[in-house]
Amino acid sequence: MTTQKSVLAVIMGGGRGTRLAPLTWERCKPAVPLAGKYRLVDIPISNCINSDINRIFLLTQFNTASLHRHLTSTYNFDPFGGGFVDILSAEQTETNVHWYQGTADAVRRNLVHFRSSPHEIVLILSGDQLYRMDFREIIGRHIETKADVTVAAIPVPVSQVEGLGVMRVNDDLSIQEFVEKPKDPALVASLAVGPTIEGRLKAPSAGKRCLASMGIYVFNRAALAEALSNSMTDFGKEVIPSLLGKKRLFSHIFEGYWEDIGTVRAFFEANLALAQPLPPFNFFESAAPIYTQDRYLPASKLNKCAIDHVVIGDGSILTDSTLKHCVIGIRSYVGEGSNLEDVVVMGADFYETEAELESNIQKRRPRVGIGKNCRIRHAIIDKNARIGDGCVLSPEGKADGDYAERSIIIRDGVLVVPKGAVLPAGTSL
């Protein structure tokens, strides 16, 4: 069978996304905007499409409305190819009335839905990672080794493995041991790859490295059903370790850019990295494009602006402002005299009409966007936020917490103005 006919992709939508709050207060993690015009979910879906995989399930359960709107308006396959992107939210059944209890539990409870689509292999992906991968390579490796399960692995210095699943592998890349989030330095050191595998890695390293799980798994259909015929709830903590010695487990080494966007800090830094002259992740790769909704927006308009390393989404209006190292989302508005540095602006879902703008003036309510003469540093401005004239915002010297009646949040040292928040003129933090 071809890849398109033999493989189902399953994207994990994640839990409540508390580490990404307040960005996940009104949306699930896969729906969080990225890079000025995309959503996080566009990354795994685009990787699937570019890998000739067009039957995709997305498992989620929290704040799915925004995600559903994005998927239905973006991924509409022709009727002859048999492709689809379907959301499977947690649902009550005769045998289960609970939320998904973990990644493995989510997949287990949806096996009944997968059966309606012919397949031999299930590709399990995370919905909150930034990377570009041709999945045909890991699937080909899976078939070549006659593996039951293949785990995508990335080389990581031993000093950076905390919070990751780490595997010990033999020279043929079969998995000998799998440890989820090891903390003992001696154990971590013992999991470092040997000279044979180190010699195969393309990028040299001054120190020892481990192979860390990327949260990407390839399962044979039968092996997946058998692995989930129990009450285990998590792949990394329980399912994968339980299969050692019972099934053929192999790793597949990936050496490209990969970022797990699980926290506000990681999201902030991954976005700002895209404004660099040579960003670690290249959205300009024509051979493997990242797809998203076609919004038919006008070109952005910049009037007398000073721009230094800035990504600007479609349909934005920036007037007589200074921007340094920023990512500006679609339909963004930045007023005269404003100065932004290290700022991610997610933009807006709509344009205000002339009548609405006039009403804002009468009600002394800021328009959607950033007003005049604002100074903003090290911040994320979520969609549809209204920031009045003369606001000064920076997390410098401030502790993580909620400010201005939760209209300003500081998380991981990053200032966040939540979606739809209103900051009156002159607000200072």
C-alpha positions in Angstrom: 0.0 0.0 0.0 1.1 3.6 -0.6 1.8 5.9 2.3 -1.4 7.7 1.6 -3.4 4.5 1.8 -1.6 2.6 4.5 -1.0 5.3 7.2 -3.3 7.2 9.5 -1.9 10.3 11.3 -3.1 11.1 14.8 -2.3 14.5 16.3 -2.5 14.9 20.0 -4.2 18.2 20.9 -2.9 18.2 24.4 -4.7 18.9 27.7 -5.7 22.2 29.3 -2.5 23.8 28.2 -1.9 25.4 31.6 1.8 26.1 30.9 0.7 28.1 27.8 -1.9 30.1 29.7 -3.2 32.8 29.2 -2.7 32.0 25.5 -4.9 28.9 26.0 -7.7 30.6 28.1 -10.0 30.7 25.0 -8.4 28.2 22.7 -6.7 24.8 22.8 -2.9 24.5 22.2 -3.0 23.5 18.5 -5.1 26.7 17.8 -2.5 29.1 19.2 -1.4 31.6 16.5 2.2 31.2 15.3 4.6 33.3 13.1 2.2 36.1 12.2 -0.4 34.1 10.2 -0.3 30.3 11.1 -1.6 28.2 13.9 0.5 25.6 15.8 -1.7 22.8 14.3 -0.6 23.8 10.8 2.9 22.4 11.4 2.0 18.7 11.9 -0.7 18.8 9.3 1.6 20.4 6.7 4.3 17.8 7.5 1.7 15.1 6.9 0.5 16.6 3.6 4.1 17.1 2.4 4.7 13.4 3.3 1.8 12.1 1.2 -0.3 11.5 4.3 -3.8 13.0 4.0 -5.9 11.1 6.5 -5.5 12.9 9.8 -7.3 12.8 13.1 -6.8 15.5 15.8 -7.6 14.5 19.4 -8.6 17.3 21.7 -11.0 18.2 24.4 -10.6 21.8 25.6 -11.7 25.0 23.9 -12.1 23.5 20.5 -14.3 26.1 18.8 -11.4 28.2 17.4 -9.6 25.1 16.2 -12.7 23.7 14.5 -13.3 27.0 12.6 -9.6 27.0 11.4 -9.6 23.4 10.2 -13.0 23.6 8.4 -12.0 26.7 6.6 -8.5 25.5 5.7 -8.2 21.8 5.0 -10.8 20.8 2.5 -9.5 17.9 0.4 -11.0 16.9 -3.0 -13.5 14.0 -2.9 -11.3 11.7 -5.0 -8.2 11.6 -2.8 -10.0 10.3 0.3 -8.2 12.8 2.5 -9.6 14.5 5.6 -8.7 16.3 8.8 -11.2 15.3 11.6 -11.4 16.5 15.1 -12.2 13.8 17.7 -13.1 15.5 21.0 -13.6 13.6 24.2 -17.1 12.2 24.3 -19.2 10.3 26.8 -20.0 6.7 25.9 -21.8 3.8 27.5 -18.5 2.7 29.0 -16.7 5.9 29.7 -17.9 9.4 30.8 -14.5 10.9 31.6 -12.2 13.3 29.9 -9.1 11.9 28.2 -6.7 10.9 31.0 -3.6 11.1 28.9 -2.1 10.6 25.4 -2.5 6.8 25.5 -6.0 7.0 26.9 -7.0 9.5 24.2 -5.8 7.2 21.4 -7.3 4.1 23.0 -10.8 5.7 23.2 -10.7 6.6 19.5 -9.5 3.2 18.1 -13.1 2.5 17.2 -13.1 5.6 14.9 -9.8 4.7 13.3 -11.1 1.3 12.2 -13.4 2.8 9.6 -10.3 3.9 7.6 -8.2 1.1 6.1 -4.6 1.3 7.5 -1.6 -0.7 8.5 0.4 2.0 10.3 -0.6 4.7 12.8 1.6 7.8 13.1 1.2 9.6 16.4 2.2 13.3 16.6 2.2 16.2 19.0 0.2 19.3 18.2 2.5 21.8 19.8 5.9 21.4 18.2 7.7 23.4 15.5 9.7 21.3 13.1 9.8 20.1 9.5 10.0 16.4 8.9 9.4 14.1 5.9 7.5 11.3 7.7 8.2 8.9 4.8 11.7 8.5 6.2 10.7 7.3 9.6 7.9 5.1 8.2 10.4 3.6 5.7 12.8 3.0 8.5 10.0 1.4 10.5 9.2 -1.0 7.7 12.8 -1.8 6.9 13.6 -2.8 10.5 10.3 -4.8 10.8 9.7 -2.8 13.9 6.4 -2.9 15.9 7.1 0.6 17.2 9.5 3.3 16.1 10.2 6.4 18.2 11.6 9.6 16.6 14.6 10.8 18.5 16.7 13.9 18.5 20.3 14.2 19.8 20.4 16.4 22.9 23.3 17.4 25.2 23.2 15.5 28.5 22.8 18.8 30.3 19.5 19.5 28.5 17.5 16.3 28.8 15.5 17.3 31.9 11.8 17.0 31.0 12.3 14.7 28.1 12.0 11.0 27.5 15.5 9.5 27.0 16.4 6.2 25.4 19.4 3.9 25.4 19.8 2.3 22.0 22.0 -0.4 20.5 24.2 0.2 17.5 21.3 -0.9 15.2 19.1 1.7 16.9 16.9 -0.8 18.6 15.7 0.6 21.9 17.2 -1.1 25.0 15.9 1.3 27.7 13.5 4.2 27.9 13.4 6.6 30.8 10.9 9.4 31.1 12.3 12.7 32.4 15.4 11.3 34.2 16.8 13.5 37.0 19.7 11.5 38.3 22.9 12.8 36.6 24.5 9.4 36.8 21.6 7.8 35.1 21.6 10.5 32.4 25.3 10.0 31.8 24.7 6.2 31.4 22.1 6.9 28.7 24.5 8.8 26.5 25.0 7.4 23.0 28.1 5.3 22.3 30.9 6.1 19.8 29.3 4.2 16.9 26.1 6.2 16.9 27.9 9.4 17.8 30.0 8.9 14.7 26.8 8.6 12.5 25.5 12.0 13.6 25.9 14.8 11.2 26.4 17.7 13.6 29.5 17.4 15.8 29.3 17.9 19.5 31.9 18.8 22.1 30.2 16.8 24.8 28.1 13.7 25.3 24.6 13.5 23.9 21.5 11.4 24.6 18.7 10.5 22.2 15.5 12.2 23.4 12.0 11.2 22.3 10.3 13.8 20.2 6.9 12.5 21.1 6.5 11.1 17.6 5.6 7.4 17.3 5.0 5.0 14.5 3.0 1.9 15.5 1.9 -1.1 13.5 -1.9 -1.3 13.8 -1.9 -4.6 15.7 0.9 -3.5 18.0 -1.0 -0.3 18.9 -4.2 -2.2 19.7 -2.2 -4.6 21.9 -0.2 -1.9 23.6 -3.4 -0.1 24.6 -5.4 -3.2 25.8 -4.9 -2.0 29.4 -5.5 1.1 31.6 -2.2 2.9 30.9 -2.7 6.6 30.2 0.6 8.0 28.8 2.8 6.8 26.0 6.1 8.1 27.3 5.7 7.2 31.0 4.0 3.9 30.6 3.3 2.4 27.2 6.7 2.6 25.6 8.6 1.3 28.6 6.1 -1.5 29.0 6.8 -2.8 25.5 10.6 -3.2 26.0 11.5 -6.8 25.6 8.1 -7.7 24.3 8.0 -5.9 21.0 10.5 -4.7 18.4 11.2 -1.1 19.4 13.5 1.1 17.2 14.5 4.7 17.2 14.8 7.0 14.2 17.2 9.9 14.5 16.2 13.3 13.4 18.8 16.1 13.3 16.8 19.1 12.0 15.3 22.0 14.0 12.8 20.9 16.6 11.2 23.0 19.3 8.6 21.8 21.8 6.3 24.8 22.3 4.9 23.9 25.7 5.5 27.1 27.7 4.9 30.8 27.2 8.7 31.3 27.2 9.2 28.6 24.5 6.4 30.1 22.4 7.8 33.6 22.7 11.4 32.7 21.8 10.4 30.4 18.9 8.3 33.2 17.4 11.0 35.9 17.8 13.6 33.5 16.3 11.7 33.7 13.1 12.6 37.4 12.8 16.3 36.6 12.6 18.1 36.9 9.2 18.6 33.1 9.1 15.9 31.7 11.3 16.3 28.2 12.6 12.9 27.3 11.1 12.5 28.4 7.5 8.9 29.2 6.4 10.3 30.0 2.9 10.9 26.3 2.0 9.0 26.0 -1.3 9.5 22.2 -1.5 7.7 21.7 1.8 5.4 24.6 2.4 3.5 25.2 5.7 -0.2 25.5 4.9 -2.8 27.7 6.6 -6.1 29.5 5.9 -6.2 31.6 2.8 -7.8 34.8 4.1 -7.5 37.0 1.0 -6.2 39.9 3.0 -4.7 43.1 1.5 -0.9 43.7 1.6 0.3 45.3 4.8 0.7 49.1 4.8 3.7 50.8 6.5 3.8 54.6 6.8 7.1 56.2 7.9 8.1 53.2 10.1 11.5 52.2 11.3 11.7 48.4 11.0 14.6 46.2 12.2 14.2 42.4 12.0 10.4 42.2 11.9 8.0 39.6 10.5 4.7 41.3 9.4 1.5 39.4 8.6 -1.0 40.3 5.9 -3.5 43.2 6.2 -1.6 45.2 8.9 -1.4 48.9 9.2 1.6 50.4 10.9 2.0 54.2 11.1 5.1 56.2 12.1 6.2 53.6 14.6 9.5 51.9 15.5 9.7 48.1 15.7 12.7 46.1 16.5 12.8 42.2 16.6 9.0 41.7 16.4 6.5 39.4 14.9 3.3 41.2 13.8 0.2 39.1 13.1 -2.5 39.6 10.6 -4.8 42.7 10.7 -2.5 44.3 13.3 -2.7 48.1 13.9 0.1 50.1 15.5 -0.4 53.8 16.0 1.9 56.8 15.5 4.9 57.2 17.8 4.7 53.7 19.3 7.9 51.8 20.0 8.0 48.0 20.2 11.0 45.8 20.9 10.9 42.0 21.3 7.2 41.8 20.9 4.8 39.2 19.4 1.6 40.8 18.3 -1.0 38.2 17.2 -3.2 40.7 15.4 -7.0 40.6 15.0 -9.8 38.4 13.8 -11.6 41.4 12.1 -11.4 45.0 11.0 -13.5 47.6 12.8 -15.8 49.6 10.7 -15.9 53.4 10.6 -19.0 53.3 12.8 -17.3 51.1 15.3 -14.2 53.3 15.4 -16.4 56.4 16.0 -18.2 54.5 18.7 -14.9 53.7 20.4 -14.1 57.4 20.5 -17.4 58.2 22.1 -17.0 55.5 24.7 -13.4 56.3 25.3 -12.5 52.7 24.4 -9.3 52.0 22.6 -9.6 50.6 19.1 -8.4 47.0 18.4 -4.6 47.1 18.2 -1.9 49.3 19.7 -2.6 53.0 20.1 -0.3 56.0 19.7 2.9 56.7 21.7 3.0 53.2 23.4 6.3 51.7 24.7 6.1 47.9 24.8 9.0 45.5 25.5 9.4 41.7 25.9 5.7 41.0 25.4 3.0 39.0 23.7 -0.1 40.9 22.6 -2.9 38.3 22.0 -5.6 38.7 19.3 -8.2 41.4 19.5 -6.5 43.2 22.4 -7.1 46.9 22.8 -4.2 49.0 24.0 -4.9 52.6 24.5 -2.6 55.6 23.7 0.5 56.1 25.9 0.6 52.7 27.5 4.0 51.5 28.8 4.4 47.7 29.2 7.4 45.7 30.2 7.9 42.7 32.5 11.3 44.0 33.7 11.6 43.9 37.4 8.2 42.3 37.8 7.4 38.9 39.3 5.3 36.4 37.4 1.6 37.0 38.2 -1.6 38.7 37.3 -1.8 42.5 37.0 -4.4 45.1 36.1 -7.4 42.8 37.0 -5.9 40.0 34.8 -5.7 42.3 31.8 -1.9 41.8 32.0 -0.3 38.5 32.9 3.4 37.8 33.4 4.5 34.2 32.7 8.0 32.9 32.5 9.2 36.5 32.6 7.2 37.4 29.5 4.4 40.0 29.7 1.2 38.8 28.0 -2.0 40.9 27.2 -4.7 38.2 26.9 -7.1 37.8 23.9 -9.7 40.6 23.9 -8.2 42.5 26.9 -8.7 46.2 27.1 -5.9 48.5 28.5 -7.1 52.1 29.0 -4.9 54.9 27.8 -1.9 55.6 30.0 -1.7 52.1 31.5 1.8 51.5 32.8 3.5 48.4 34.1 
